[in-house]
Amino acid sequence: KPRPEETYARGEAHYFAKLTDEDVRDIRARYVPYKVGYANFAKEYGVSKTVIHLIVHRKTWTHV
């Protein structure tokens, strides 16, 4: 049985990806609860606040 990483593109390898692995690392490193909001990162990277929330809480981009 193939492992999930062998069956679909993840992260920046996906053709719709707007972020790179480095962007995700940067977002996680710079995020400070109650000081730097999701909206700031969303505007900076051209994605939604939901995307930033999921990245910060490691619900997406789990391989990074």
Secondary structure, DSSP 8 states (H G I E B T S, - for coil): ---HHHHS--GGGSTT--S-HHHHHHHHHH--TTTS-HHHHHHHHTS-HHHHHHHHTTSS-TT-
